[in-house]
Amino acid sequence: MLEAMTQTLCAALCAQGVRAVSAFPDAPVDRTGPLVAVSVKKAVIGPGGYGDFVGLEREEELFALRCDAQFALDVRTGPAGGYDALSAETDRLTAALWSLGDMGGPPGLTIEQAEYDRKSDCLRCRCALSASFWLARPAEEFSGTFSGFLVKGMILHANE
């Protein structure tokens, strides 16, 4: 479930023009150029309400659990571009998250101080995104798997 959450956020950011990848990819990632490494830092999952019923989608009952999550977003650029390149990429991430929020901006974005990472020879700016959403599943799927995410009333499909 955590990887599905990460991949859903990566796909949403990529659709906004940000090169986002899982912080723990299954395959090697081309690290040339700027990128944002995405991972789940913390997630608290609880009941979604009365019997977890949240409504109907295409005449089908939909059930969900509430999830309050914090994503770690590490913005990385090569050292050649300097802090200007890192700042530009962080601005691009902020703009992408702003456009994803349907209430006038991202739910909660924290940007920390930029630093040079010797191990990976890159400049890095750690960011954290706090978001609340629903882990949704159709009524007939009582196996515990979830078919997607509802974010402020919007479904982002992320099948496991």
C-alpha positions as CSV (number, residue, x, y, z in Angstrom):
1,M,0.0,0.0,0.0
2,L,2.8,2.5,0.8
3,E,4.4,2.0,-2.6
4,A,1.0,2.5,-4.3
5,M,0.7,5.8,-2.4
6,T,4.2,6.8,-3.5
7,Q,3.6,5.9,-7.1
8,T,0.3,7.8,-7.2
9,L,1.9,11.0,-6.0
10,C,4.8,10.5,-8.5
11,A,2.4,10.1,-11.3
12,A,0.5,13.2,-10.3
13,L,3.7,15.2,-10.1
14,C,5.0,13.9,-13.4
15,A,1.7,14.9,-15.1
16,Q,2.5,18.4,-13.8
17,G,6.0,18.4,-15.4
18,V,8.0,17.4,-12.3
19,R,10.4,14.4,-12.7
20,A,9.3,12.4,-9.7
21,V,10.5,8.9,-8.8
22,S,10.2,6.6,-5.9
23,A,12.9,7.1,-3.3
24,F,13.3,3.3,-3.3
25,P,12.9,2.3,-6.9
26,D,12.7,-1.3,-8.2
27,A,15.1,-0.5,-11.1
28,P,18.0,1.9,-11.6
29,V,17.0,5.5,-12.2
30,D,18.7,8.0,-14.5
31,R,20.0,10.5,-12.0
32,T,21.1,13.1,-14.6
33,G,19.1,16.3,-14.4
34,P,16.9,17.4,-11.6
35,L,14.5,15.0,-9.9
36,V,12.3,14.6,-6.8
37,A,12.6,11.4,-4.8
38,V,9.2,10.6,-3.1
39,S,8.6,8.3,-0.1
40,V,6.1,8.0,2.7
41,K,7.5,9.3,5.9
42,K,4.5,8.7,8.1
43,A,0.9,7.4,7.6
44,V,-1.9,7.1,10.1
45,I,-4.8,5.1,8.8
46,G,-8.2,5.1,10.7
47,P,-11.9,4.5,10.2
48,G,-13.6,6.3,7.4
49,G,-16.9,7.0,9.1
50,Y,-20.1,5.0,9.5
51,G,-19.1,1.5,8.4
52,D,-16.4,3.1,6.2
53,F,-19.1,3.9,3.6
54,V,-18.2,7.1,1.7
55,G,-20.7,7.1,-1.2
56,L,-21.4,5.9,-4.6
57,E,-19.2,5.8,-7.7
58,R,-20.9,4.8,-11.0
59,E,-23.8,3.3,-9.0
60,E,-21.4,1.2,-6.9
61,E,-21.0,1.5,-3.2
62,L,-17.6,2.8,-2.2
63,F,-15.9,2.2,1.1
64,A,-12.7,3.9,2.4
65,L,-10.4,4.4,5.3
66,R,-9.1,7.9,6.2
67,C,-5.3,8.3,5.8
68,D,-3.3,11.3,7.2
69,A,0.1,11.0,5.6
70,Q,3.4,12.8,5.4
71,F,5.4,12.3,2.3
72,A,9.2,13.0,2.1
73,L,10.1,14.9,-1.1
74,D,13.8,15.2,-1.7
75,V,14.5,17.7,-4.5
76,R,17.9,16.8,-6.1
77,T,20.0,18.5,-8.8
78,G,23.6,18.1,-9.9
79,P,26.2,20.4,-8.4
80,A,26.9,22.1,-11.8
81,G,23.7,24.1,-11.7
82,G,24.3,25.4,-8.2
83,Y,21.7,26.6,-5.8
84,D,19.9,28.5,-8.6
85,A,19.0,25.2,-10.3
86,L,18.0,23.6,-7.0
87,S,15.8,26.7,-6.2
88,A,14.2,26.5,-9.6
89,E,13.3,22.8,-9.2
90,T,11.9,23.4,-5.7
91,D,9.8,26.2,-7.2
92,R,8.6,23.8,-9.9
93,L,7.6,21.3,-7.3
94,T,5.8,23.9,-5.3
95,A,3.9,25.1,-8.4
96,A,2.9,21.5,-9.3
97,L,1.6,20.8,-5.8
98,W,-0.2,24.1,-5.8
99,S,-2.0,23.1,-9.0
100,L,-2.9,19.7,-7.6
101,G,-4.7,21.2,-4.6
102,D,-8.4,21.9,-5.3
103,M,-8.7,24.2,-2.3
104,G,-6.2,26.8,-3.4
105,G,-2.9,25.1,-2.8
106,P,-1.2,22.1,-1.3
107,P,-2.5,20.9,2.1
108,G,0.8,21.4,3.8
109,L,4.3,21.8,2.3
110,T,7.4,22.3,4.4
111,I,10.7,23.2,2.7
112,E,13.9,22.7,4.6
113,Q,17.4,24.2,4.1
114,A,19.3,23.2,1.0
115,E,22.5,21.2,1.4
116,Y,25.2,19.4,-0.5
117,D,25.0,15.6,-0.3
118,R,28.5,14.2,-0.7
119,K,27.4,10.6,-0.9
120,S,25.4,11.2,-4.1
121,D,27.3,14.3,-5.2
122,C,24.2,16.4,-5.6
123,L,22.5,19.4,-4.1
124,R,19.4,18.4,-2.1
125,C,16.5,20.2,-0.6
126,R,14.3,18.1,1.7
127,C,10.6,18.9,1.7
128,A,7.6,17.3,3.5
129,L,4.1,17.2,2.2
130,S,1.2,16.6,4.6
131,A,-2.0,15.4,3.1
132,S,-5.3,13.8,4.1
133,F,-7.1,11.4,1.8
134,W,-9.2,8.3,1.6
135,L,-8.0,4.8,0.8
136,A,-11.0,3.5,-1.3
137,R,-12.3,0.2,-2.4
138,P,-15.5,-1.0,-4.0
139,A,-18.1,-2.9,-1.9
140,E,-17.4,-6.3,-3.3
141,E,-13.6,-6.1,-2.4
142,F,-13.5,-7.1,1.3
143,S,-10.0,-8.5,1.0
144,G,-8.3,-5.5,2.5
145,T,-6.8,-4.3,-0.7
146,F,-7.6,-0.8,-2.0
147,S,-8.4,0.3,-5.6
148,G,-7.5,3.9,-5.3
149,F,-7.2,7.1,-3.4
150,L,-9.8,9.9,-2.9
151,V,-8.1,13.2,-2.4
152,K,-10.6,15.9,-1.4
153,G,-13.3,14.2,-3.3
154,M,-11.2,13.3,-6.3
155,I,-10.2,9.7,-7.0
156,L,-6.6,9.0,-8.1
157,H,-6.5,5.4,-9.2
158,A,-3.6,3.4,-7.8
159,N,-4.3,-0.3,-8.0
160,E,-2.0,-2.6,-5.9
